[in-house]
Amino acid sequence: MGTYALPDLPYDYAALEPAIMGQILELHHAKHHAAYVKGANGTLEQIAEARDKDQITPTSLVGLEKTFAFNLSGHVLHSIFWQNLSPDGGDRPDGALADAIGEHFGGFEQFKKQLTVATSSVQGPGWGVLAWEPLGKRLIVEQVYDHHGNVGQGSTPLLVFDAWEHAYYLQYKNVRPDYVTKLWGLVNWDGVAARYTAAAGA
């Protein structure tokens, strides 16, 4: 058994319709996410084999480490993404998370606009992310290129919006902003708030 495993979804593939078609969700989870899990496990095995054979070199390790980071980050972000969504989601947060959003973004609508623009405008494949940044003890919005570029070191993702084409193209074609708008109606704010509490100790 590998180190990483594909998590089950907390809902059926058709549960997020009409915002996300069941066909897209199944392909996204069972094919794309599964490929990142397989890639992470396989790359770990390649690194271990190279180490056992005393074949760790700068050239070989750089490529393997980059491949491992890509696949592991894809696995981590997708695992959060599935939990961030719910057929009963939407509206807006309350409690400590709502207070923190107000403090760090000036209000929910300002935050929503920033994360929407970040997700819609990320260059190429990537993610829009609401994260807790522990050094500044604050919420931030990040654009994550592919799966692991342009990320504040040590920040903890709380809410992630997948902007890779495989997440929306069959349904929304090249109109990514329409897809992002629909995601807001699926956000599982209780789950995001729990991640915030765990990360910030709120």
JOGIKA-V959179 format. One record per residue. RES is the residue in one small letter. OMEGA is omega in degrees with one decimal (NA if undefined). Layout:
{{RES/OMEGA} {RES/OMEGA}}
This chain:
{{m/179.8} {g/179.1} {t/-175.2} {y/-178.4} {a/177.2} {l/179.7} {p/172.1} {d/173.4} {l/178.2} {p/-179.2} {y/177.7} {d/180.0} {y/-178.0} {a/-170.1} {a/-175.9} {l/176.0} {e/5.2} {p/-176.6} {a/177.4} {i/-179.4} {m/178.6} {g/179.2} {q/178.9} {i/-177.6} {l/179.3} {e/177.7} {l/-177.4} {h/-176.8} {h/-170.8} {a/-179.3} {k/-174.1} {h/-180.0} {h/179.3} {a/179.3} {a/178.1} {y/177.4} {v/179.0} {k/-179.7} {g/179.0} {a/179.5} {n/-179.0} {g/-179.6} {t/174.9} {l/178.8} {e/178.8} {q/178.5} {i/179.5} {a/179.1} {e/178.5} {a/179.4} {r/-178.8} {d/-179.2} {k/-178.1} {d/-179.9} {q/176.3} {i/177.9} {t/177.1} {p/-178.0} {t/-177.0} {s/-174.3} {l/179.9} {v/-180.0} {g/-179.6} {l/180.0} {e/178.5} {k/178.5} {t/179.0} {f/180.0} {a/179.6} {f/-177.1} {n/179.3} {l/179.1} {s/175.7} {g/178.2} {h/-178.6} {v/-176.3} {l/177.8} {h/178.8} {s/176.0} {i/-178.0} {f/-179.3} {w/-179.9} {q/179.1} {n/-175.7} {l/178.1} {s/174.2} {p/178.5} {d/-175.4} {g/178.9} {g/-178.6} {d/-178.5} {r/-177.6} {p/172.4} {d/176.3} {g/-174.2} {a/179.8} {l/178.0} {a/178.5} {d/-179.3} {a/176.9} {i/177.4} {g/-178.6} {e/-170.8} {h/-179.7} {f/-179.8} {g/178.7} {g/-176.0} {f/-177.0} {e/177.2} {q/176.6} {f/-178.9} {k/179.4} {k/-178.0} {q/-179.8} {l/177.0} {t/179.9} {v/179.5} {a/-179.0} {t/-175.6} {s/-172.0} {s/178.8} {v/-174.4} {q/-178.1} {g/179.1} {p/179.9} {g/-173.5} {w/163.7} {g/-171.1} {v/163.9} {l/-175.0} {a/171.7} {w/-179.6} {e/-169.2} {p/-178.3} {l/177.7} {g/-178.0} {k/-176.7} {r/172.1} {l/175.8} {i/170.4} {v/-179.3} {e/165.3} {q/179.0} {v/178.0} {y/-169.2} {d/178.0} {h/-170.0} {h/178.1} {g/174.5} {n/-177.9} {v/173.8} {g/-177.7} {q/177.2} {g/179.6} {s/-177.5} {t/178.7} {p/178.2} {l/179.8} {l/-177.4} {v/175.7} {f/-178.2} {d/-179.9} {a/172.6} {w/-177.3} {e/-179.1} {h/-179.8} {a/-171.9} {y/-164.5} {y/179.8} {l/-177.1} {q/-173.4} {y/-177.9} {k/-177.0} {n/-178.0} {v/-177.6} {r/-178.8} {p/177.8} {d/177.2} {y/-179.4} {v/177.6} {t/-179.6} {k/-179.6} {l/-177.9} {w/178.6} {g/-178.9} {l/-172.0} {v/176.8} {n/-173.4} {w/176.8} {d/178.3} {g/178.1} {v/179.7} {a/178.6} {a/177.7} {r/178.2} {y/179.6} {t/-179.6} {a/-176.6} {a/-173.1} {a/-176.0} {g/-176.7} {a/NA}}
